Amino acid sequence: MASIFSRTNKNGSMVYRVIIRRKNTPLLSMTFETEKDAKKWVEDHEEKYIIDPTFYIENYKSERLIQRRKREFNRKKI
């Protein structure tokens, strides 16, 4: 089961961290700007991660990079 935690950045903005912990599999965490995005990602990916965690470990870095660039782009727009 995934857990979603909210936290406040140093600049005062809220971010939401998704953590998926399963016994005998590596921990997976992602950070999102909105709770809606975090919940949608959990719905789309949690079951797939549990079935085949090696696929997500291989593609984990690229997914995090995409999310980071999306957040940076949104900050520059403001």
C-alpha positions in Angstrom: 0.0 0.0 0.0 1.2 3.5 -0.9 1.5 6.3 1.6 1.2 10.0 0.7 2.9 12.6 2.9 2.6 16.3 2.6 5.6 18.6 3.4 6.4 22.2 3.1 9.5 23.3 1.2 11.9 26.0 2.4 10.2 28.4 0.1 6.8 27.7 1.6 5.3 25.6 -1.2 3.6 22.3 -0.5 4.7 19.1 -2.1 3.4 15.5 -1.8 5.6 12.5 -1.5 4.4 9.1 -2.4 6.2 6.1 -0.8 5.5 2.5 -1.8 6.9 0.0 0.7 6.6 -3.7 0.2 8.3 -6.5 1.9 11.3 -7.9 -0.1 11.1 -5.1 -2.7 13.1 -1.8 -2.8 11.3 1.3 -1.5 10.0 3.6 -4.2 9.2 7.3 -3.7 8.1 10.1 -5.9 7.4 13.8 -5.2 4.5 15.7 -6.8 3.2 19.3 -6.6 -0.4 18.4 -6.1 -2.1 15.8 -4.1 -4.3 15.0 -7.1 -1.2 14.2 -9.2 0.2 12.0 -6.4 -3.1 10.0 -6.0 -3.4 9.6 -9.8 0.2 8.3 -10.0 -0.5 5.8 -7.2 -3.6 4.5 -8.9 -1.8 4.1 -12.2 1.5 2.6 -10.9 1.3 1.0 -7.5 -0.1 -2.4 -8.7 2.4 -2.5 -11.6 5.3 -1.8 -9.3 4.2 -4.6 -6.9 4.0 -7.0 -9.8 7.3 -6.1 -11.5 9.5 -3.9 -9.3 12.6 -4.4 -11.5 10.9 -2.5 -14.3 10.4 0.5 -12.1 13.8 0.4 -10.6 15.3 0.5 -14.2 13.0 3.4 -15.2 12.9 5.1 -11.8 15.5 7.8 -12.6 13.9 8.9 -15.8 10.5 9.2 -14.2 11.9 11.3 -11.3 13.8 13.5 -13.8 10.6 14.1 -15.8 8.7 15.1 -12.6 11.5 17.4 -11.5 11.6 19.2 -14.8 7.9 19.6 -14.8 8.0 21.2 -11.3 10.9 23.5 -12.4 9.0 24.5 -15.6 5.9 25.4 -13.5 7.9 27.6 -11.2 9.4 29.5 -14.1 6.0 30.2 -15.6 4.9 32.0 -12.5 
